[in-house]
Structures are given as C-alpha cells and as structure tokens.
C-alpha cells in the first residue's frame, strides 16, 4: 500500500485475494495503474474519486470493474471507499 493510502481489512483474505476492505486515500493520492484478475467493486463513502478514463465519482456511487480491467484512480480532496474484490463463479455444464 502506498503511504498516502491506508486500508482496513473487513473480510479480506490475503491468500485468496478476495473479500472486502475499507480504503482511505489522502488528498492528491493516485493509485498505481493495475490489472484485475477478478472483479473489483467499490462504494464511495465520502469524498471524491476520479478513474483514469476521467469518470468522477462521489458519495453513494457504486463502481464495478470486470476481471481484466486495467485502470488507476486519483482523488483531489481525499476519499473513503469500501472495496469488494471477488471472482465470478465458474459455470458448471448441466448434464444433458
């Protein structure tokens, strides 16, 4: 984690790379560009967040990124977000 960010694991399992955590970004913080192996979703609890495509989010906005997404985020005034990282279940063929 970068020094201008802090996180609090809620149900996050580090070994599995899945679960929920709260993340606080200080004013001016920018995440490192990254790819997602699984789903990443977050709820903006307070403050502002801007994605690398220019989309701006505020309190109450919910964001969902599919596996394979490449992005980074930044904040002007700081923010608190609830982050959910998970894997879609693999489809199981139904016997015919």
C-alpha positions as CSV (number, residue, x, y, z in Angstrom):
1,X,0.0,0.0,0.0
2,X,1.2,3.5,-0.8
3,X,2.0,5.9,2.1
4,X,-0.9,8.3,1.1
5,X,-3.4,5.4,1.4
6,X,-4.5,3.2,4.3
7,X,-6.6,0.1,4.3
8,X,-8.6,-1.8,7.0
9,X,-9.4,-5.4,6.1
10,X,-13.0,-6.3,6.9
11,X,-13.4,-9.7,5.4
12,X,-10.4,-9.7,3.1
13,X,-8.5,-12.9,2.7
14,X,-5.0,-12.0,1.6
15,X,-4.1,-15.6,0.5
16,X,-7.2,-15.8,-1.7
17,X,-7.1,-12.2,-2.8
18,X,-10.8,-11.8,-2.2
19,X,-13.0,-10.0,0.3
20,X,-13.8,-6.6,1.5
21,X,-11.8,-3.7,2.9
22,X,-12.1,0.0,3.6
23,X,-9.5,2.2,1.9
24,X,-8.8,5.9,2.7
25,X,-6.9,7.9,0.2
26,X,-5.4,11.2,1.4
27,X,-6.0,14.4,-0.8
28,X,-4.0,14.2,-4.0
29,X,-3.4,10.4,-3.8
30,X,-3.1,8.4,-7.0
31,X,-3.1,4.6,-7.2
32,X,-0.6,2.8,-9.3
33,X,-2.1,1.5,-12.6
34,X,-3.0,-2.1,-12.2
35,X,-4.9,-5.0,-13.8
36,X,-7.6,-7.1,-12.1
37,X,-7.6,-10.9,-12.0
38,X,-11.1,-10.9,-10.7
39,X,-13.9,-8.4,-10.1
40,X,-13.3,-5.2,-8.2
41,X,-16.2,-3.2,-7.0
42,X,-16.3,-0.2,-4.6
43,X,-18.7,2.1,-3.0
44,X,-17.7,5.7,-2.4
45,X,-18.5,6.5,1.2
46,X,-17.1,10.0,1.4
47,X,-15.0,12.4,-0.8
48,X,-14.2,12.2,-4.5
49,X,-12.6,9.7,-6.8
50,X,-11.6,10.0,-10.5
51,X,-10.9,7.0,-12.6
52,X,-8.2,7.0,-15.3
53,X,-10.8,7.4,-18.0
54,X,-11.9,10.7,-16.4
55,X,-15.1,9.4,-14.8
56,X,-15.7,11.2,-11.5
57,X,-17.4,9.5,-8.5
58,X,-18.8,10.9,-5.3
59,X,-20.5,9.7,-2.1
60,X,-23.1,6.9,-2.8
61,X,-21.6,6.0,-6.2
62,X,-21.0,2.3,-6.8
63,X,-18.4,1.2,-9.3
64,X,-17.9,-2.3,-10.8
65,X,-14.9,-3.4,-12.9
66,X,-14.8,-6.8,-14.7
67,X,-11.8,-9.1,-14.5
68,X,-9.1,-8.0,-16.9
69,X,-9.8,-4.3,-16.3
70,X,-6.7,-2.0,-16.4
71,X,-7.0,1.3,-14.6
72,X,-5.9,3.6,-11.8
73,X,-7.7,6.2,-9.7
74,X,-7.0,9.5,-8.0
75,X,-8.6,11.9,-5.6
76,X,-8.4,15.6,-5.3
77,X,-9.9,16.1,-1.8
78,X,-9.4,12.6,-0.4
79,X,-11.9,9.8,-0.1
80,X,-13.1,6.7,1.9
81,X,-14.2,3.7,-0.1
82,X,-15.5,0.2,0.6
83,X,-13.7,-2.2,-1.8
84,X,-15.0,-5.6,-2.7
85,X,-12.7,-8.0,-4.7
86,X,-14.1,-11.3,-5.8
87,X,-14.1,-14.0,-8.5
88,X,-17.1,-14.8,-10.6
89,X,-18.1,-18.5,-10.1
90,X,-17.1,-20.8,-12.9
91,X,-20.0,-22.0,-14.9
92,X,-20.6,-25.7,-14.5
93,X,-22.1,-27.5,-17.5
94,X,-25.5,-29.0,-16.8
95,X,-25.7,-32.7,-17.9
96,X,-27.9,-33.0,-20.9
